[in-house]
Amino acid sequence: MAALTLFRSREANAFQEFIMEARTWWATELFPRLREEYEERRALAAREGRAVKTADDVAQLFERSTTYAYFCWLERHVQKSKYSSSRWGLVAQLARESGRAAERLAAAGSADLELDPAFKVPDYYLAHDIHQHPGNMHADPLAGLVYEASALSIHPATRRNELHERFVDVVRRESASAAFAKVLDMGCGFGKSAVPLARAFPQAEVVGVDVSAPCLKLAAADAAAAKVPNIRFRQADARHTGLEPGSFDLVTSTMLLHELPGQAVEETLAETNRLLAPGGVSIHLDFRADDPFWQFIMYGHGVRNNEPFLEPLLRMDLAEAYRKAGFEAVRIEPFAEREGATDPSNPFWRFPWAAIIARKPDRSTPTQET
Ligand SMILES: C[S@@+](CC[C@H](N)C(=O)[O-])C[C@H]1O[C@@H](n2cnc3c(N)ncnc32)[C@H](O)[C@@H]1O
């Protein structure tokens, strides 16, 4: 692994490298052992006439499993140390190097960025330290930089930015049947999803919205520094953005839906539909888990990583929610964040990504009788 240069302090960089290595070991060594143990315990249960059909059945199989206990402990505590270790955690270290951070954020001043001083951050957002990020991503001016640094170790064994590049590939594929001249990226965070879209579609006008001012400042500063001309950022709630109805050909998000309470997911899908022009396309990237083992792993991940809305999203009938929001031709496709990731023989831990692709009906196109 190339040495990290997040900070001036060699010790702080070394600590974050250790965090990444620990998480990679957890994903590529410990998780395959857990999976093997699951298969053994399931085979034993089958011999005893017990079927494993639900996440609760899987939980019973793992009762008194040391491997599972260690898997959970490591997942929770590596993440906690990454952010909150008092000596080298991201929050403490970025505060120590805040001068350098301020220099980087200064470029936001010259960017197309609209923050709303009266903006009301949603209550659900204030109620949880999502990802175990102290204070979540809204209050501390350095919170966008903390999230950016933290994101380096979210997807072990995946090349940096690869997931978002592959997401753009999905968008490109869909653009073969639709021109995307105006694109909205909801929950754009520090720009990791919106900027690659602006680069991939240089003729398009891309708007990134998020509730987090610190993330938006970082997104705007980086886009300005990289001279990406066709992007602007707005502080807005994805549930009701205040943007013009019917004004976008494409509305996207990556990793937004599972951070929203159930009703907010429905409102966000309704807003997506409202913002799209007739025939417009929506592509939201999030998680689906049909297999009881993965449901169990993901429900637990929601608890261990302070993501209380993850399990409700996984339990939601998303295709139905899309139809209720006015969409047609809803497709939920497994999404590979790297080559071979969705191959059933892949033994490593990963998020069970899915791209949810849907179209707003174009009433001017006669629907085909079946
Ligand atoms: C997991 S992050 C993903 C960020 C980015 N899309 C990426 O792929 O790196 C989820 C983002 O959704 C934002 N968010 C949460 N609730 C939101 C809402 N109601 N409206 C807009 N953004 C929201 C958060 O501030 C956060 O930046």
The ligand as an SDF file (V2000), in Angstrom:
LIG
                    3D

 27 29  0  0  0  0  0  0  0  0999 V2000
  -22.9220    8.3810    2.7710 C   0  0  0  0  0  0  0  0  0  0  0  0
  -22.8930   10.0390    2.2750 S   0  0  0  0  0  0  0  0  0  0  0  0
  -22.6210    9.8730    0.5160 C   0  0  0  0  0  0  0  0  0  0  0  0
  -22.0140   11.0960   -0.1000 C   0  0  0  0  0  0  0  0  0  0  0  0
  -21.6980   10.9910   -1.6030 C   0  0  0  0  0  0  0  0  0  0  0  0
  -22.8700   10.7570   -2.3910 N   0  0  0  0  0  0  0  0  0  0  0  0
  -20.6550    9.9240   -1.8630 C   0  0  0  0  0  0  0  0  0  0  0  0
  -20.9470    8.9580   -2.5800 O   0  0  0  0  0  0  0  0  0  0  0  0
  -19.5250   10.0560   -1.3590 O   0  0  0  0  0  0  0  0  0  0  0  0
  -24.5950   10.5470    2.3660 C   0  0  0  0  0  0  0  0  0  0  0  0
  -24.7750   12.0370    2.1820 C   0  0  0  0  0  0  0  0  0  0  0  0
  -26.1660   12.3280    2.2320 O   0  0  0  0  0  0  0  0  0  0  0  0
  -26.3390   13.5740    2.8790 C   0  0  0  0  0  0  0  0  0  0  0  0
  -27.7390   13.6660    3.3230 N   0  0  0  0  0  0  0  0  0  0  0  0
  -28.3570   13.0450    4.3550 C   0  0  0  0  0  0  0  0  0  0  0  0
  -29.6450   13.3880    4.4070 N   0  0  0  0  0  0  0  0  0  0  0  0
  -29.8580   14.2460    3.3700 C   0  0  0  0  0  0  0  0  0  0  0  0
  -30.9890   14.9380    2.8800 C   0  0  0  0  0  0  0  0  0  0  0  0
  -32.1980   14.8520    3.4620 N   0  0  0  0  0  0  0  0  0  0  0  0
  -30.8440   15.7190    1.7980 N   0  0  0  0  0  0  0  0  0  0  0  0
  -29.6430   15.8580    1.1790 C   0  0  0  0  0  0  0  0  0  0  0  0
  -28.5320   15.2250    1.6000 N   0  0  0  0  0  0  0  0  0  0  0  0
  -28.6360   14.4350    2.6810 C   0  0  0  0  0  0  0  0  0  0  0  0
  -25.2860   13.5480    3.9730 C   0  0  0  0  0  0  0  0  0  0  0  0
  -24.9780   14.8380    4.4390 O   0  0  0  0  0  0  0  0  0  0  0  0
  -24.1220   12.8780    3.2680 C   0  0  0  0  0  0  0  0  0  0  0  0
  -23.2840   13.8340    2.6690 O   0  0  0  0  0  0  0  0  0  0  0  0
  1  2  1  0
  2  3  1  0
  2 10  1  0
  3  4  1  0
  4  5  1  0
  5  6  1  0
  5  7  1  0
  7  8  2  0
  7  9  1  0
 10 11  1  0
 11 12  1  0
 11 26  1  0
 12 13  1  0
 13 14  1  0
 13 24  1  0
 14 15  1  0
 14 23  1  0
 15 16  2  0
 16 17  1  0
 17 18  1  0
 17 23  2  0
 18 19  1  0
 18 20  2  0
 20 21  1  0
 21 22  2  0
 22 23  1  0
 24 25  1  0
 24 26  1  0
 26 27  1  0
M  CHG  2   2   1   9  -1
M  END
$$$$
